[in-house]
Amino acid sequence: DDTEIVARTLVYLSQSQSVLGRFVEAEASARKAIGIFDEALGDQKMIRRQGVAHMVLGEALAGQGKLEE
């Protein structure tokens, strides 16, 4: 499904942006990926890739010093 490919690509982009220290952009990419996964899955259980997207979001937030969010 193309939707999942787009979401996974955004997760990879977010990881790359975090490595480069571009944490604000990484946060935006991760949030977009999570939104796509949420929309595609509806009420279904979280899949592994969606969990990875949440971890990547955590890395981006930590890079910004937003440890409380």
CHARMM-style PDB file with segment names, atoms N, HN, CA, C and O in Angstrom:
ATOM      1  N   ASP     1       0.844  -1.181   0.000  1.00  0.00      PROA
ATOM      2  CA  ASP     1       0.000   0.000   0.000  1.00  0.00      PROA
ATOM      3  C   ASP     1       0.894   1.249   0.000  1.00  0.00      PROA
ATOM      4  O   ASP     1       1.844   1.341   0.777  1.00  0.00      PROA
ATOM      5  N   ASP     2       0.584   2.188  -0.861  1.00  0.00      PROA
ATOM      6  HN  ASP     2      -0.188   2.114  -1.492  1.00  0.00      PROA
ATOM      7  CA  ASP     2       1.387   3.413  -0.964  1.00  0.00      PROA
ATOM      8  C   ASP     2       1.343   4.246   0.311  1.00  0.00      PROA
ATOM      9  O   ASP     2       2.308   4.942   0.628  1.00  0.00      PROA
ATOM     10  N   THR     3       0.248   4.182   1.037  1.00  0.00      PROA
ATOM     11  HN  THR     3      -0.535   3.617   0.780  1.00  0.00      PROA
ATOM     12  CA  THR     3       0.125   4.949   2.277  1.00  0.00      PROA
ATOM     13  C   THR     3       1.195   4.535   3.273  1.00  0.00      PROA
ATOM     14  O   THR     3       1.832   5.382   3.900  1.00  0.00      PROA
ATOM     15  N   GLU     4       1.389   3.240   3.414  1.00  0.00      PROA
ATOM     16  HN  GLU     4       0.872   2.552   2.905  1.00  0.00      PROA
ATOM     17  CA  GLU     4       2.404   2.752   4.348  1.00  0.00      PROA
ATOM     18  C   GLU     4       3.805   3.129   3.877  1.00  0.00      PROA
ATOM     19  O   GLU     4       4.667   3.445   4.698  1.00  0.00      PROA
ATOM     20  N   ILE     5       4.039   3.099   2.587  1.00  0.00      PROA
ATOM     21  HN  ILE     5       3.339   2.841   1.921  1.00  0.00      PROA
ATOM     22  CA  ILE     5       5.348   3.467   2.042  1.00  0.00      PROA
ATOM     23  C   ILE     5       5.654   4.931   2.355  1.00  0.00      PROA
ATOM     24  O   ILE     5       6.777   5.263   2.735  1.00  0.00      PROA
ATOM     25  N   VAL     6       4.671   5.794   2.198  1.00  0.00      PROA
ATOM     26  HN  VAL     6       3.759   5.524   1.889  1.00  0.00      PROA
ATOM     27  CA  VAL     6       4.857   7.220   2.499  1.00  0.00      PROA
ATOM     28  C   VAL     6       5.163   7.404   3.983  1.00  0.00      PROA
ATOM     29  O   VAL     6       6.078   8.144   4.343  1.00  0.00      PROA
ATOM     30  N   ALA     7       4.405   6.737   4.840  1.00  0.00      PROA
ATOM     31  HN  ALA     7       3.661   6.136   4.548  1.00  0.00      PROA
ATOM     32  CA  ALA     7       4.627   6.861   6.284  1.00  0.00      PROA
ATOM     33  C   ALA     7       6.007   6.348   6.672  1.00  0.00      PROA
ATOM     34  O   ALA     7       6.702   6.991   7.459  1.00  0.00      PROA
ATOM     35  N   ARG     8       6.414   5.205   6.137  1.00  0.00      PROA
ATOM     36  HN  ARG     8       5.849   4.683   5.498  1.00  0.00      PROA
ATOM     37  CA  ARG     8       7.744   4.677   6.447  1.00  0.00      PROA
ATOM     38  C   ARG     8       8.840   5.610   5.961  1.00  0.00      PROA
ATOM     39  O   ARG     8       9.851   5.789   6.639  1.00  0.00      PROA
ATOM     40  N   THR     9       8.647   6.200   4.796  1.00  0.00      PROA
ATOM     41  HN  THR     9       7.825   6.054   4.245  1.00  0.00      PROA
ATOM     42  CA  THR     9       9.632   7.141   4.259  1.00  0.00      PROA
ATOM     43  C   THR     9       9.765   8.345   5.180  1.00  0.00      PROA
ATOM     44  O   THR     9      10.872   8.833   5.410  1.00  0.00      PROA
ATOM     45  N   LEU    10       8.647   8.825   5.706  1.00  0.00      PROA
ATOM     46  HN  LEU    10       7.748   8.428   5.519  1.00  0.00      PROA
ATOM     47  CA  LEU    10       8.695   9.950   6.645  1.00  0.00      PROA
ATOM     48  C   LEU    10       9.431   9.569   7.931  1.00  0.00      PROA
ATOM     49  O   LEU    10      10.134  10.397   8.511  1.00  0.00      PROA
ATOM     50  N   VAL    11       9.275   8.338   8.373  1.00  0.00      PROA
ATOM     51  HN  VAL    11       8.705   7.665   7.902  1.00  0.00      PROA
ATOM     52  CA  VAL    11      10.002   7.874   9.562  1.00  0.00      PROA
ATOM     53  C   VAL    11      11.505   7.889   9.285  1.00  0.00      PROA
ATOM     54  O   VAL    11      12.287   8.371  10.104  1.00  0.00      PROA
ATOM     55  N   TYR    12      11.904   7.362   8.130  1.00  0.00      PROA
ATOM     56  HN  TYR    12      11.268   6.970   7.464  1.00  0.00      PROA
ATOM     57  CA  TYR    12      13.331   7.366   7.769  1.00  0.00      PROA
ATOM     58  C   TYR    12      13.861   8.795   7.639  1.00  0.00      PROA
ATOM     59  O   TYR    12      14.979   9.089   8.061  1.00  0.00      PROA
ATOM     60  N   LEU    13      13.054   9.676   7.055  1.00  0.00      PROA
ATOM     61  HN  LEU    13      12.146   9.437   6.712  1.00  0.00      PROA
ATOM     62  CA  LEU    13      13.440  11.075   6.920  1.00  0.00      PROA
ATOM     63  C   LEU    13      13.635  11.700   8.298  1.00  0.00      PROA
ATOM     64  O   LEU    13      14.608  12.417   8.529  1.00  0.00      PROA
ATOM     65  N   SER    14      12.719  11.429   9.198  1.00  0.00      PROA
ATOM     66  HN  SER    14      11.928  10.847   9.010  1.00  0.00      PROA
ATOM     67  CA  SER    14      12.818  11.969  10.550  1.00  0.00      PROA
ATOM     68  C   SER    14      14.093  11.498  11.244  1.00  0.00      PROA
ATOM     69  O   SER    14      14.771  12.283  11.908  1.00  0.00      PROA
ATOM     70  N   GLN    15      14.417  10.221  11.091  1.00  0.00      PROA
ATOM     71  HN  GLN    15      13.867   9.583  10.552  1.00  0.00      PROA
ATOM     72  CA  GLN    15      15.646   9.700  11.682  1.00  0.00      PROA
ATOM     73  C   GLN    15      16.867  10.417  11.114  1.00  0.00      PROA
ATOM     74  O   GLN    15      17.782  10.779  11.853  1.00  0.00      PROA
ATOM     75  N   SER    16      16.873  10.616   9.817  1.00  0.00      PROA
ATOM     76  HN  SER    16      16.129  10.322   9.217  1.00  0.00      PROA
ATOM     77  CA  SER    16      17.996  11.308   9.164  1.00  0.00      PROA
ATOM     78  C   SER    16      18.103  12.742   9.651  1.00  0.00      PROA
ATOM     79  O   SER    16      19.201  13.239   9.901  1.00  0.00      PROA
ATOM     80  N   GLN    17      16.968  13.403   9.784  1.00  0.00      PROA
ATOM     81  HN  GLN    17      16.076  12.999   9.580  1.00  0.00      PROA
ATOM     82  CA  GLN    17      16.978  14.787  10.242  1.00  0.00      PROA
ATOM     83  C   GLN    17      17.493  14.873  11.676  1.00  0.00      PROA
ATOM     84  O   GLN    17      18.213  15.811  12.016  1.00  0.00      PROA
ATOM     85  N   SER    18      17.138  13.917  12.511  1.00  0.00      PROA
ATOM     86  HN  SER    18      16.553  13.155  12.234  1.00  0.00      PROA
ATOM     87  CA  SER    18      17.640  13.905  13.894  1.00  0.00      PROA
ATOM     88  C   SER    18      19.148  13.744  13.926  1.00  0.00      PROA
ATOM     89  O   SER    18      19.834  14.422  14.691  1.00  0.00      PROA
ATOM     90  N   VAL    19      19.666  12.846  13.094  1.00  0.00      PROA
ATOM     91  HN  VAL    19      19.109  12.296  12.473  1.00  0.00      PROA
ATOM     92  CA  VAL    19      21.114  12.626  13.042  1.00  0.00      PROA
ATOM     93  C   VAL    19      21.832  13.910  12.646  1.00  0.00      PROA
ATOM     94  O   VAL    19      22.930  14.193  13.125  1.00  0.00      PROA
ATOM     95  N   LEU    20      21.201  14.681  11.768  1.00  0.00      PROA
ATOM     96  HN  LEU    20      20.309  14.451  11.379  1.00  0.00      PROA
ATOM     97  CA  LEU    20      21.802  15.938  11.315  1.00  0.00      PROA
ATOM     98  C   LEU    20      21.573  17.093  12.297  1.00  0.00      PROA
ATOM     99  O   LEU    20      22.028  18.212  12.059  1.00  0.00      PROA
ATOM    100  N   GLY    21      20.871  16.818  13.394  1.00  0.00      PROA
ATOM    101  HN  GLY    21      20.502  15.909  13.586  1.00  0.00      PROA
ATOM    102  CA  GLY    21      20.609  17.854  14.381  1.00  0.00      PROA
ATOM    103  C   GLY    21      19.451  18.766  14.017  1.00  0.00      PROA
ATOM    104  O   GLY    21      19.285  19.823  14.626  1.00  0.00      PROA
ATOM    105  N   ARG    22      18.661  18.382  13.051  1.00  0.00      PROA
ATOM    106  HN  ARG    22      18.796  17.524  12.557  1.00  0.00      PROA
ATOM    107  CA  ARG    22      17.509  19.188  12.612  1.00  0.00      PROA
ATOM    108  C   ARG    22      16.252  18.654  13.315  1.00  0.00      PROA
ATOM    109  O   ARG    22      15.369  18.070  12.688  1.00  0.00      PROA
ATOM    110  N   PHE    23      16.200  18.871  14.627  1.00  0.00      PROA
ATOM    111  HN  PHE    23      16.918  19.346  15.137  1.00  0.00      PROA
ATOM    112  CA  PHE    23      15.194  18.236  15.459  1.00  0.00      PROA
ATOM    113  C   PHE    23      13.781  18.766  15.235  1.00  0.00      PROA
ATOM    114  O   PHE    23      12.821  18.006  15.366  1.00  0.00      PROA
ATOM    115  N   VAL    24      13.630  20.029  14.907  1.00  0.00      PROA
ATOM    116  HN  VAL    24      14.410  20.645  14.801  1.00  0.00      PROA
ATOM    117  CA  VAL    24      12.301  20.589  14.651  1.00  0.00      PROA
ATOM    118  C   VAL    24      11.711  19.939  13.398  1.00  0.00      PROA
ATOM    119  O   VAL    24      10.543  19.552  13.386  1.00  0.00      PROA
ATOM    120  N   GLU    25      12.522  19.822  12.346  1.00  0.00      PROA
ATOM    121  HN  GLU    25      13.471  20.136  12.356  1.00  0.00      PROA
ATOM    122  CA  GLU    25      12.069  19.168  11.123  1.00  0.00      PROA
ATOM    123  C   GLU    25      11.798  17.688  11.373  1.00  0.00      PROA
ATOM    124  O   GLU    25      10.842  17.127  10.838  1.00  0.00      PROA
ATOM    125  N   ALA    26      12.638  17.065  12.183  1.00  0.00      PROA
ATOM    126  HN  ALA    26      13.414  17.521  12.617  1.00  0.00      PROA
ATOM    127  CA  ALA    26      12.460  15.651  12.514  1.00  0.00      PROA
ATOM    128  C   ALA    26      11.149  15.430  13.247  1.00  0.00      PROA
ATOM    129  O   ALA    26      10.448  14.449  12.996  1.00  0.00      PROA
ATOM    130  N   GLU    27      10.819  16.340  14.150  1.00  0.00      PROA
ATOM    131  HN  GLU    27      11.388  17.137  14.354  1.00  0.00      PROA
ATOM    132  CA  GLU    27       9.554  16.241  14.871  1.00  0.00      PROA
ATOM    133  C   GLU    27       8.379  16.329  13.896  1.00  0.00      PROA
ATOM    134  O   GLU    27       7.437  15.542  13.987  1.00  0.00      PROA
ATOM    135  N   ALA    28       8.431  17.271  12.977  1.00  0.00      PROA
ATOM    136  HN  ALA    28       9.197  17.910  12.903  1.00  0.00      PROA
ATOM    137  CA  ALA    28       7.340  17.444  12.011  1.00  0.00      PROA
ATOM    138  C   ALA    28       7.181  16.195  11.141  1.00  0.00      PROA
ATOM    139  O   ALA    28       6.059  15.751  10.895  1.00  0.00      PROA
ATOM    140  N   SER    29       8.283  15.633  10.680  1.00  0.00      PROA
ATOM    141  HN  SER    29       9.194  15.994  10.880  1.00  0.00      PROA
ATOM    142  CA  SER    29       8.224  14.433   9.839  1.00  0.00      PROA
ATOM    143  C   SER    29       7.649  13.249  10.611  1.00  0.00      PROA
ATOM    144  O   SER    29       6.821  12.504  10.087  1.00  0.00      PROA
ATOM    145  N   ALA    30       8.088  13.078  11.849  1.00  0.00      PROA
ATOM    146  HN  ALA    30       8.760  13.683  12.275  1.00  0.00      PROA
ATOM    147  CA  ALA    30       7.591  11.970  12.674  1.00  0.00      PROA
ATOM    148  C   ALA    30       6.101  12.130  12.952  1.00  0.00      PROA
ATOM    149  O   ALA    30       5.350  11.157  12.899  1.00  0.00      PROA
ATOM    150  N   ARG    31       5.674  13.350  13.248  1.00  0.00      PROA
ATOM    151  HN  ARG    31       6.284  14.141  13.291  1.00  0.00      PROA
ATOM    152  CA  ARG    31       4.251  13.578  13.514  1.00  0.00      PROA
ATOM    153  C   ARG    31       3.401  13.307  12.272  1.00  0.00      PROA
ATOM    154  O   ARG    31       2.294  12.779  12.381  1.00  0.00      PROA
ATOM    155  N   LYS    32       3.908  13.662  11.104  1.00  0.00      PROA
ATOM    156  HN  LYS    32       4.807  14.092  11.015  1.00  0.00      PROA
ATOM    157  CA  LYS    32       3.186  13.360   9.857  1.00  0.00      PROA
ATOM    158  C   LYS    32       3.064  11.851   9.673  1.00  0.00      PROA
ATOM    159  O   LYS    32       1.999  11.351   9.311  1.00  0.00      PROA
ATOM    160  N   ALA    33       4.152  11.130   9.921  1.00  0.00      PROA
ATOM    161  HN  ALA    33       5.017  11.536  10.215  1.00  0.00      PROA
ATOM    162  CA  ALA    33       4.125   9.673   9.784  1.00  0.00      PROA
ATOM    163  C   ALA    33       3.114   9.056  10.742  1.00  0.00      PROA
ATOM    164  O   ALA    33       2.337   8.182  10.357  1.00  0.00      PROA
ATOM    165  N   ILE    34       3.129   9.513  11.987  1.00  0.00      PROA
ATOM    166  HN  ILE    34       3.760  10.223  12.299  1.00  0.00      PROA
ATOM    167  CA  ILE    34       2.188   8.992  12.981  1.00  0.00      PROA
ATOM    168  C   ILE    34       0.754   9.280  12.552  1.00  0.00      PROA
ATOM    169  O   ILE    34      -0.117   8.419  12.680  1.00  0.00      PROA
ATOM    170  N   GLY    35       0.507  10.478  12.048  1.00  0.00      PROA
ATOM    171  HN  GLY    35       1.214  11.177  11.945  1.00  0.00      PROA
ATOM    172  CA  GLY    35      -0.826  10.830  11.573  1.00  0.00      PROA
ATOM    173  C   GLY    35      -1.284   9.933  10.438  1.00  0.00      PROA
ATOM    174  O   GLY    35      -2.443   9.520  10.395  1.00  0.00      PROA
ATOM    175  N   ILE    36      -0.386   9.633   9.526  1.00  0.00      PROA
ATOM    176  HN  ILE    36       0.556   9.969   9.561  1.00  0.00      PROA
ATOM    177  CA  ILE    36      -0.731   8.746   8.404  1.00  0.00      PROA
ATOM    178  C   ILE    36      -1.040   7.347   8.926  1.00  0.00      PROA
ATOM    179  O   ILE    36      -2.027   6.735   8.519  1.00  0.00      PROA
ATOM    180  N   PHE    37      -0.200   6.840   9.826  1.00  0.00      PROA
ATOM    181  HN  PHE    37       0.602   7.338  10.157  1.00  0.00      PROA
ATOM    182  CA  PHE    37      -0.462   5.525  10.401  1.00  0.00      PROA
ATOM    183  C   PHE    37      -1.795   5.509  11.147  1.00  0.00      PROA
ATOM    184  O   PHE    37      -2.577   4.571  10.995  1.00  0.00      PROA
ATOM    185  N   ASP    38      -2.059   6.538  11.951  1.00  0.00      PROA
ATOM    186  HN  ASP    38      -1.423   7.300  12.075  1.00  0.00      PROA
ATOM    187  CA  ASP    38      -3.313   6.611  12.702  1.00  0.00      PROA
ATOM    188  C   ASP    38      -4.513   6.587  11.767  1.00  0.00      PROA
ATOM    189  O   ASP    38      -5.486   5.871  12.003  1.00  0.00      PROA
ATOM    190  N   GLU    39      -4.432   7.370  10.714  1.00  0.00      PROA
ATOM    191  HN  GLU    39      -3.641   7.952  10.523  1.00  0.00      PROA
ATOM    192  CA  GLU    39      -5.538   7.447   9.760  1.00  0.00      PROA
ATOM    193  C   GLU    39      -5.730   6.115   9.028  1.00  0.00      PROA
ATOM    194  O   GLU    39      -6.860   5.672   8.823  1.00  0.00      PROA
ATOM    195  N   ALA    40      -4.641   5.495   8.643  1.00  0.00      PROA
ATOM    196  HN  ALA    40      -3.724   5.856   8.809  1.00  0.00      PROA
ATOM    197  CA  ALA    40      -4.718   4.246   7.886  1.00  0.00      PROA
ATOM    198  C   ALA    40      -5.195   3.087   8.747  1.00  0.00      PROA
ATOM    199  O   ALA    40      -5.905   2.206   8.262  1.00  0.00      PROA
ATOM    200  N   LEU    41      -4.813   3.079  10.020  1.00  0.00      PROA
ATOM    201  HN  LEU    41      -4.236   3.794  10.414  1.00  0.00      PROA
ATOM    202  CA  LEU    41      -5.149   1.955  10.888  1.00  0.00      PROA
ATOM    203  C   LEU    41      -6.515   2.075  11.528  1.00  0.00      PROA
ATOM    204  O   LEU    41      -7.140   1.064  11.847  1.00  0.00      PROA
ATOM    205  N   GLY    42      -6.985   3.290  11.721  1.00  0.00      PROA
ATOM    206  HN  GLY    42      -6.476   4.111  11.462  1.00  0.00      PROA
ATOM    207  CA  GLY    42      -8.268   3.470  12.390  1.00  0.00      PROA
ATOM    208  C   GLY    42      -8.211   2.945  13.810  1.00  0.00      PROA
ATOM    209  O   GLY    42      -7.363   3.362  14.598  1.00  0.00      PROA
ATOM    210  N   ASP    43      -9.110   2.032  14.136  1.00  0.00      PROA
ATOM    211  HN  ASP    43      -9.798   1.693  13.495  1.00  0.00      PROA
ATOM    212  CA  ASP    43      -9.197   1.490  15.494  1.00  0.00      PROA
ATOM    213  C   ASP    43      -8.360   0.232  15.695  1.00  0.00      PROA
ATOM    214  O   ASP    43      -8.412  -0.386  16.758  1.00  0.00      PROA
ATOM    215  N   GLN    44      -7.600  -0.143  14.693  1.00  0.00      PROA
ATOM    216  HN  GLN    44      -7.558   0.359  13.829  1.00  0.00      PROA
ATOM    217  CA  GLN    44      -6.781  -1.348  14.813  1.00  0.00      PROA
ATOM    218  C   GLN    44      -5.634  -1.129  15.798  1.00  0.00      PROA
ATOM    219  O   GLN    44      -5.320  -0.003  16.185  1.00  0.00      PROA
ATOM    220  N   LYS    45      -5.025  -2.242  16.185  1.00  0.00      PROA
ATOM    221  HN  LYS    45      -5.280  -3.156  15.870  1.00  0.00      PROA
ATOM    222  CA  LYS    45      -3.875  -2.172  17.080  1.00  0.00      PROA
ATOM    223  C   LYS    45      -2.723  -1.431  16.421  1.00  0.00      PROA
ATOM    224  O   LYS    45      -2.634  -1.343  15.197  1.00  0.00      PROA
ATOM    225  N   MET    46      -1.855  -0.906  17.254  1.00  0.00      PROA
ATOM    226  HN  MET    46      -1.928  -0.976  18.249  1.00  0.00      PROA
ATOM    227  CA  MET    46      -0.647  -0.258  16.753  1.00  0.00      PROA
ATOM    228  C   MET    46       0.249  -1.321  16.129  1.00  0.00      PROA
ATOM    229  O   MET    46       0.441  -2.399  16.690  1.00  0.00      PROA
ATOM    230  N   ILE    47       0.783  -1.002  14.980  1.00  0.00      PROA
ATOM    231  HN  ILE    47       0.627  -0.126  14.525  1.00  0.00      PROA
ATOM    232  CA  ILE    47       1.726  -1.909  14.344  1.00  0.00      PROA
ATOM    233  C   ILE    47       3.144  -1.498  14.723  1.00  0.00      PROA
ATOM    234  O   ILE    47       3.371  -0.393  15.216  1.00  0.00      PROA
ATOM    235  N   ARG    48       4.075  -2.382  14.493  1.00  0.00      PROA
ATOM    236  HN  ARG    48       3.890  -3.280  14.093  1.00  0.00      PROA
ATOM    237  CA  ARG    48       5.467  -2.128  14.869  1.00  0.00      PROA
ATOM    238  C   ARG    48       5.996  -0.836  14.264  1.00  0.00      PROA
ATOM    239  O   ARG    48       6.673  -0.062  14.942  1.00  0.00      PROA
ATOM    240  N   ARG    49       5.691  -0.600  12.991  1.00  0.00      PROA
ATOM    241  HN  ARG    49       5.142  -1.228  12.441  1.00  0.00      PROA
ATOM    242  CA  ARG    49       6.206   0.601  12.328  1.00  0.00      PROA
ATOM    243  C   ARG    49       5.659   1.866  12.963  1.00  0.00      PROA
ATOM    244  O   ARG    49       6.355   2.879  13.028  1.00  0.00      PROA
ATOM    245  N   GLN    50       4.432   1.819  13.429  1.00  0.00      PROA
ATOM    246  HN  GLN    50       3.866   0.996  13.377  1.00  0.00      PROA
ATOM    247  CA  GLN    50       3.869   2.979  14.110  1.00  0.00      PROA
ATOM    248  C   GLN    50       4.595   3.195  15.442  1.00  0.00      PROA
ATOM    249  O   GLN    50       4.837   4.334  15.843  1.00  0.00      PROA
ATOM    250  N   GLY    51       4.935   2.118  16.110  1.00  0.00      PROA
ATOM    251  HN  GLY    51       4.739   1.193  15.784  1.00  0.00      PROA
ATOM    252  CA  GLY    51       5.710   2.225  17.342  1.00  0.00      PROA
ATOM    253  C   GLY    51       7.073   2.846  17.094  1.00  0.00      PROA
ATOM    254  O   GLY    51       7.547   3.657  17.890  1.00  0.00      PROA
ATOM    255  N   VAL    52       7.702   2.467  15.990  1.00  0.00      PROA
ATOM    256  HN  VAL    52       7.317   1.808  15.343  1.00  0.00      PROA
ATOM    257  CA  VAL    52       8.997   3.053  15.627  1.00  0.00      PROA
ATOM    258  C   VAL    52       8.831   4.551  15.374  1.00  0.00      PROA
ATOM    259  O   VAL    52       9.692   5.341  15.762  1.00  0.00      PROA
ATOM    260  N   ALA    53       7.745   4.945  14.736  1.00  0.00      PROA
ATOM    261  HN  ALA    53       7.046   4.303  14.421  1.00  0.00      PROA
ATOM    262  CA  ALA    53       7.496   6.365  14.482  1.00  0.00      PROA
ATOM    263  C   ALA    53       7.401   7.135  15.802  1.00  0.00      PROA
ATOM    264  O   ALA    53       7.893   8.259  15.903  1.00  0.00      PROA
ATOM    265  N   HSD    54       6.772   6.534  16.805  1.00  0.00      PROA
ATOM    266  HN  HSD    54       6.372   5.621  16.723  1.00  0.00      PROA
ATOM    267  CA  HSD    54       6.686   7.184  18.116  1.00  0.00      PROA
ATOM    268  C   HSD    54       8.064   7.290  18.770  1.00  0.00      PROA
ATOM    269  O   HSD    54       8.370   8.293  19.416  1.00  0.00      PROA
ATOM    270  N   MET    55       8.888   6.269  18.606  1.00  0.00      PROA
ATOM    271  HN  MET    55       8.640   5.455  18.081  1.00  0.00      PROA
ATOM    272  CA  MET    55      10.250   6.329  19.151  1.00  0.00      PROA
ATOM    273  C   MET    55      11.055   7.432  18.479  1.00  0.00      PROA
ATOM    274  O   MET    55      11.791   8.160  19.145  1.00  0.00      PROA
ATOM    275  N   VAL    56      10.918   7.556  17.164  1.00  0.00      PROA
ATOM    276  HN  VAL    56      10.320   6.964  16.623  1.00  0.00      PROA
ATOM    277  CA  VAL    56      11.643   8.593  16.418  1.00  0.00      PROA
ATOM    278  C   VAL    56      11.174   9.970  16.859  1.00  0.00      PROA
ATOM    279  O   VAL    56      11.979  10.893  16.988  1.00  0.00      PROA
ATOM    280  N   LEU    57       9.871  10.111  17.091  1.00  0.00      PROA
ATOM    281  HN  LEU    57       9.217   9.361  16.986  1.00  0.00      PROA
ATOM    282  CA  LEU    57       9.349  11.380  17.603  1.00  0.00      PROA
ATOM    283  C   LEU    57       9.982  11.695  18.962  1.00  0.00      PROA
ATOM    284  O   LEU    57      10.342  12.842  19.228  1.00  0.00      PROA
ATOM    285  N   GLY    58      10.115  10.696  19.805  1.00  0.00      PROA
ATOM    286  HN  GLY    58       9.823   9.764  19.588  1.00  0.00      PROA
ATOM    287  CA  GLY    58      10.754  10.890  21.104  1.00  0.00      PROA
ATOM    288  C   GLY    58      12.188  11.374  20.980  1.00  0.00      PROA
ATOM    289  O   GLY    58      12.632  12.233  21.742  1.00  0.00      PROA
ATOM    290  N   GLU    59      12.909  10.815  20.012  1.00  0.00      PROA
ATOM    291  HN  GLU    59      12.548  10.118  19.394  1.00  0.00      PROA
ATOM    292  CA  GLU    59      14.291  11.260  19.785  1.00  0.00      PROA
ATOM    293  C   GLU    59      14.323  12.728  19.356  1.00  0.00      PROA
ATOM    294  O   GLU    59      15.165  13.497  19.819  1.00  0.00      PROA
ATOM    295  N   ALA    60      13.402  13.111  18.473  1.00  0.00      PROA
ATOM    296  HN  ALA    60      12.718  12.486  18.097  1.00  0.00      PROA
ATOM    297  CA  ALA    60      13.364  14.496  18.001  1.00  0.00      PROA
ATOM    298  C   ALA    60      13.015  15.448  19.131  1.00  0.00      PROA
ATOM    299  O   ALA    60      13.586  16.534  19.229  1.00  0.00      PROA
ATOM    300  N   LEU    61      12.086  15.050  19.977  1.00  0.00      PROA
ATOM    301  HN  LEU    61      11.622  14.168  19.897  1.00  0.00      PROA
ATOM    302  CA  LEU    61      11.703  15.896  21.114  1.00  0.00      PROA
ATOM    303  C   LEU    61      12.843  15.996  22.127  1.00  0.00      PROA
ATOM    304  O   LEU    61      13.098  17.065  22.681  1.00  0.00      PROA
ATOM    305  N   ALA    62      13.522  14.878  22.364  1.00  0.00      PROA
ATOM    306  HN  ALA    62      13.314  14.010  21.914  1.00  0.00      PROA
ATOM    307  CA  ALA    62      14.647  14.895  23.292  1.00  0.00      PROA
ATOM    308  C   ALA    62      15.761  15.800  22.771  1.00  0.00      PROA
ATOM    309  O   ALA    62      16.415  16.498  23.546  1.00  0.00      PROA
ATOM    310  N   GLY    63      15.969  15.786  21.472  1.00  0.00      PROA
ATOM    311  HN  GLY    63      15.438  15.219  20.842  1.00  0.00      PROA
ATOM    312  CA  GLY    63      16.979  16.650  20.869  1.00  0.00      PROA
ATOM    313  C   GLY    63      16.681  18.115  21.053  1.00  0.00      PROA
ATOM    314  O   GLY    63      17.586  18.949  21.062  1.00  0.00      PROA
ATOM    315  N   GLN    64      15.387  18.431  21.202  1.00  0.00      PROA
ATOM    316  HN  GLN    64      14.652  17.753  21.195  1.00  0.00      PROA
ATOM    317  CA  GLN    64      14.972  19.813  21.425  1.00  0.00      PROA
ATOM    318  C   GLN    64      14.890  20.140  22.918  1.00  0.00      PROA
ATOM    319  O   GLN    64      14.586  21.273  23.292  1.00  0.00      PROA
ATOM    320  N   GLY    65      15.157  19.161  23.753  1.00  0.00      PROA
ATOM    321  HN  GLY    65      15.403  18.241  23.449  1.00  0.00      PROA
ATOM    322  CA  GLY    65      15.053  19.392  25.192  1.00  0.00      PROA
ATOM    323  C   GLY    65      13.633  19.323  25.710  1.00  0.00      PROA
ATOM    324  O   GLY    65      13.365  19.751  26.832  1.00  0.00      PROA
ATOM    325  N   LYS    66      12.720  18.793  24.917  1.00  0.00      PROA
ATOM    326  HN  LYS    66      12.938  18.445  24.005  1.00  0.00      PROA
ATOM    327  CA  LYS    66      11.306  18.679  25.298  1.00  0.00      PROA
ATOM    328  C   LYS    66      11.066  17.306  25.934  1.00  0.00      PROA
ATOM    329  O   LYS    66      10.343  16.476  25.384  1.00  0.00      PROA
ATOM    330  N   LEU    67      11.668  17.086  27.071  1.00  0.00      PROA
ATOM    331  HN  LEU    67      12.256  17.761  27.517  1.00  0.00      PROA
ATOM    332  CA  LEU    67      11.594  15.776  27.717  1.00  0.00      PROA
ATOM    333  C   LEU    67      10.270  15.527  28.407  1.00  0.00      PROA
ATOM    334  O   LEU    67       9.937  14.383  28.714  1.00  0.00      PROA
ATOM    335  N   GLU    68       9.526  16.562  28.650  1.00  0.00      PROA
ATOM    336  HN  GLU    68       9.797  17.492  28.400  1.00  0.00      PROA
ATOM    337  CA  GLU    68       8.264  16.432  29.367  1.00  0.00      PROA
ATOM    338  C   GLU    68       7.096  16.082  28.455  1.00  0.00      PROA
ATOM    339  O   GLU    68       6.066  15.609  28.936  1.00  0.00      PROA
ATOM    340  N   GLU    69       7.230  16.301  27.155  1.00  0.00      PROA
ATOM    341  HN  GLU    69       8.066  16.685  26.764  1.00  0.00      PROA
ATOM    342  CA  GLU    69       6.103  16.106  26.236  1.00  0.00      PROA
ATOM    343  C   GLU    69       5.811  14.663  25.987  1.00  0.00      PROA
ATOM    344  OT1 GLU    69       4.892  14.340  25.235  1.00  0.00      PROA
TER     345      GLU     69
END
